[in-house]
Amino acid sequence: MKTLATRGVFVRFGEVDALDDVSIVLEAGQATMLAGPNGAGKTTLLKVLLGLVRPDHGAFEVDGERALVDNDWKRRIGYLPEAVAFSENLSGQQQLRFFARARGVSREHTEAVLERVGLHAARRRAVRGYSRGMRQRLGLAVAILTKPDLLILDEPTAGLDQEGLAVLWSVLEEWREQQRMVLVSTHDLALMERRVDQMCVLQKGRVLAQGSANDLRMAARLPHHVWFEVGDDDARVRLLCEAMEKWGKGRVERGEGIVGVEVAPEAILELMEIQSGFPGTVRGLRVEEPTLDIVYDRLLGVA
């Protein structure tokens, strides 16, 4: 499977349009982040992909051909729900073996998956003694048990410590390297930003924006903050500040050993020309992009 696309998916619950003409494309070797406020339609879209909700209109395409959400399709998907639930009295090993038997997976592979998610040492412990993060990792083990083509993760970072996050990042990288697909629904934008290739922001059931992090930053039209590390020649630094103020692209700030200015992304190259006119005064430069959380708020119209 090289591409998976939803085309004009529409879902209505009563008088509410949960999804309204949603079209997204997932590609092999990429991880896509699905973001949006509560009620935006993220969970509904995941349920459509999982075959739990039938769309009123729209279609799926796999490699450009229309596809059905049937049992064969469902076998190609691994799913980690937002709230994982297991039998409290069974061990982690027993839980995973239950799913393995249902999916025709060997015991040997089950042990390897427990090792993969860092639970092999705790495999015989009852789940009631598992922390929230350990339960999350067990849920991840179930999701990757059959090495599915599409891995769907709903709030996967919830409850994970640094060890658990390292396991999650490793799985994401493995799926990308092996040309599989990952779809992650999350509110933890800052944590996931560097782990995904593209993002899709939903609002009120519609696609508000999609593309790479840089694409979304450009769409939000937010300024970047450029910091110059400057020398101790006060007169020259003052001239630099005056030059940037006359340039008039953004507010100039001065601190101990630094001068900063907010500029639109397309104006950064112009700023470099000003900097080149002060050799010896400017010793370094750092460009600070707006965080994805700020971009997200701007796109949603809350900032």
C-alpha positions in Angstrom: 0.0 0.0 0.0 1.6 3.2 -1.2 -1.2 5.7 -0.7 -4.4 5.8 1.3 -6.9 8.6 0.6 -10.2 9.7 1.9 -12.3 11.5 -0.8 -15.0 13.9 0.3 -16.0 11.9 3.4 -19.2 13.2 5.0 -20.7 11.9 8.3 -23.8 13.3 10.0 -25.1 12.5 13.4 -28.6 13.9 13.7 -28.2 17.6 13.0 -24.5 17.6 13.4 -22.0 17.3 10.6 -19.3 15.4 12.3 -17.2 15.3 9.1 -17.9 17.6 6.2 -16.1 16.9 2.9 -12.9 15.5 4.5 -10.2 14.6 2.0 -6.7 13.6 3.2 -3.9 11.5 1.8 -1.6 9.2 3.7 1.6 8.0 2.1 3.8 5.0 2.7 6.9 5.9 4.8 5.2 8.8 6.4 3.6 9.7 9.7 0.6 12.1 9.7 -0.6 14.0 12.7 -4.3 14.7 13.1 -5.0 17.7 15.3 -8.0 19.8 16.3 -10.1 20.9 19.2 -12.5 18.6 21.0 -15.5 18.0 18.7 -13.5 18.7 15.5 -14.1 15.3 14.1 -10.8 13.5 14.8 -12.3 10.5 16.5 -15.1 10.2 13.9 -12.5 10.1 11.2 -10.5 7.4 13.0 -13.7 5.4 13.4 -14.4 5.7 9.7 -11.0 4.4 8.9 -11.4 1.5 11.4 -14.8 0.6 9.9 -16.7 1.5 13.0 -18.6 4.3 11.4 -20.0 4.2 7.9 -19.8 7.6 6.0 -22.9 9.0 4.5 -20.9 10.1 1.5 -17.3 9.8 0.2 -14.9 7.0 -0.6 -11.6 5.4 0.2 -8.9 4.9 -2.3 -5.9 2.6 -1.9 -3.1 3.3 -4.5 -5.7 5.2 -6.6 -8.3 2.5 -6.6 -11.6 2.6 -4.7 -11.4 0.3 -1.7 -14.0 -1.3 0.7 -13.7 -1.2 4.5 -14.1 -5.0 4.9 -12.4 -7.6 7.1 -9.4 -7.8 4.8 -9.0 -4.0 5.2 -9.3 -4.2 9.0 -6.6 -6.8 9.2 -4.2 -4.3 7.7 -4.8 -1.8 10.5 -3.3 -1.7 14.0 -5.1 0.6 16.5 -4.1 2.1 19.9 -7.2 3.7 21.4 -7.0 6.7 23.7 -8.2 4.7 26.7 -6.8 1.2 26.7 -8.6 -1.4 28.8 -7.5 -4.9 29.8 -8.5 -7.6 32.2 -7.0 -6.6 35.5 -6.3 -10.2 36.6 -4.5 -11.4 33.5 -0.8 -10.8 33.0 0.6 -8.7 30.2 1.8 -11.9 28.5 -1.6 -13.6 28.8 -3.3 -10.5 27.4 -1.0 -10.3 24.3 -1.3 -14.1 23.7 -5.1 -13.7 23.6 -4.8 -11.2 20.8 -2.1 -13.3 19.1 -4.3 -16.4 19.0 -7.2 -14.4 17.5 -4.8 -13.1 14.8 -2.8 -16.2 14.1 0.4 -14.8 15.6 3.0 -17.2 17.1 4.0 -17.2 20.8 7.6 -16.5 19.8 6.5 -13.3 18.0 4.4 -12.4 21.0 7.5 -12.6 23.2 9.5 -10.5 20.8 6.8 -7.8 20.8 6.8 -7.7 24.6 10.5 -7.1 24.4 10.0 -4.5 21.7 7.8 -2.4 24.0 10.0 -2.9 27.1 7.5 -5.1 29.0 9.3 -8.5 28.8 10.5 -8.3 32.4 7.0 -7.5 33.6 5.2 -9.9 31.2 4.0 -12.3 34.0 2.8 -9.5 36.3 -1.0 -9.0 36.5 -2.1 -5.9 34.6 -3.6 -4.5 37.8 -0.1 -3.9 38.9 0.8 -2.0 35.7 1.2 1.8 35.7 -0.7 3.9 33.2 2.4 4.1 31.0 2.9 0.3 31.1 -0.7 -0.2 30.1 -0.2 2.2 27.2 2.8 0.3 26.1 0.8 -3.0 26.3 -1.8 -1.3 24.1 1.0 -0.4 21.6 2.1 -4.0 21.6 -1.4 -5.1 20.6 -1.5 -2.5 17.9 1.8 -3.6 16.3 1.4 -7.3 16.9 0.6 -8.1 13.2 2.9 -5.4 11.7 0.0 -3.6 10.1 0.3 -1.5 7.0 -1.5 1.4 8.8 -0.9 2.1 12.4 -3.5 4.4 14.0 -2.6 5.9 17.4 -5.1 8.0 19.4 -3.3 10.1 22.0 -0.3 7.7 22.2 1.9 9.8 24.5 -0.6 9.8 27.4 1.0 8.5 30.6 4.3 7.7 29.0 7.6 8.5 30.7 10.8 9.0 28.9 11.4 5.3 28.5 7.9 4.8 27.1 8.3 7.8 24.8 11.6 6.3 23.5 9.7 3.1 22.6 7.0 5.1 20.8 9.5 7.1 18.8 11.3 3.9 17.9 8.1 2.3 16.6 7.2 5.4 14.6 10.6 5.4 13.0 10.5 1.7 12.2 7.1 2.0 10.5 8.4 4.9 8.4 11.6 3.1 7.5 9.6 0.0 6.4 7.4 2.1 4.2 4.3 1.7 6.3 1.9 4.4 7.3 1.1 6.0 10.7 -1.8 8.3 11.6 -1.5 9.9 15.0 -4.4 11.8 16.7 -3.0 14.1 19.4 -3.3 17.3 21.4 0.4 17.1 22.2 1.6 19.1 19.2 5.0 20.2 20.5 6.0 16.7 21.5 4.9 15.1 18.2 6.0 17.8 15.7 9.5 16.4 15.0 8.1 12.9 14.8 5.7 13.4 11.9 6.0 14.3 8.2 2.7 16.1 7.7 -0.2 17.4 9.7 -3.9 17.8 9.2 -5.9 20.2 11.3 -9.7 19.7 11.7 -12.2 22.2 12.9 -15.9 21.6 13.0 -15.6 18.6 10.9 -13.7 20.3 8.0 -10.1 20.2 7.0 -8.7 23.6 8.1 -5.1 23.1 7.1 -2.8 20.3 6.0 0.8 20.0 5.1 4.2 20.0 6.7 5.0 22.0 9.9 6.6 24.6 7.7 3.5 24.7 5.4 1.3 25.4 8.4 3.7 28.1 9.7 3.5 29.8 6.3 -0.3 29.5 6.2 -0.6 31.0 9.7 1.5 34.1 8.6 3.2 34.4 12.0 6.4 36.4 12.4 9.7 34.7 13.2 12.0 36.1 15.9 15.6 36.7 14.7 18.3 37.2 17.4 21.7 38.8 16.7 24.6 38.1 19.0 26.5 41.5 19.1 29.8 42.8 20.3 30.4 45.4 23.0 30.9 48.4 20.7 27.8 50.3 21.9 27.9 52.9 19.1 28.0 50.2 16.4 25.2 48.2 18.1 23.1 51.4 18.4 23.6 52.0 14.6 22.5 48.4 13.9 19.3 48.9 15.9 18.6 52.2 14.1 19.1 50.5 10.7 16.6 47.8 11.6 14.1 50.3 13.0 14.3 52.3 9.7 13.9 49.0 7.8 10.6 48.9 9.6 9.7 45.2 9.3 9.2 44.5 13.0 9.7 45.6 16.6 13.4 45.8 17.6 14.5 44.6 21.1 17.9 45.1 22.7 19.4 43.1 25.6 22.7 42.3 27.1 24.8 41.1 24.1 21.8 40.6 21.8 19.5 42.4 19.5 16.2 40.9 18.3 13.5 41.7 15.8 10.3 40.0 14.8 9.9 39.6 11.0 7.7 37.8 8.5 9.4 34.6 7.1 9.9 36.1 3.7 11.7 39.2 5.1 14.5 37.2 6.8 16.8 37.3 3.7 16.4 41.1 3.6 17.4 41.2 7.3 20.6 39.3 6.4 21.6 42.2 4.1 21.4 44.6 7.0 23.5 42.3 9.1 26.2 42.0 6.5 26.6 45.8 6.7 27.9 45.5 10.2 30.9 43.1 10.1 32.5 42.5 13.5 29.4 43.9 15.3 27.2 40.8 14.6 28.9 37.7 15.9 26.1 35.2 15.6 22.5 34.8 14.5 19.6 32.6 15.6 16.2 32.3 13.9 13.3 31.4 16.3 10.3 30.0 14.5 6.8 30.2 16.1 6.0 27.1 18.0 3.5 24.7 16.5 1.1 25.4 19.5 1.1 29.1 18.5 0.6 28.3 14.8 -2.3 26.0 15.8 -4.0 28.7 17.9 -3.7 31.2 15.0 -5.1 28.7 12.5 -8.1 28.1 14.8 -8.6 31.8 15.3 -7.9 31.7 19.0 -4.7 33.8 19.0 
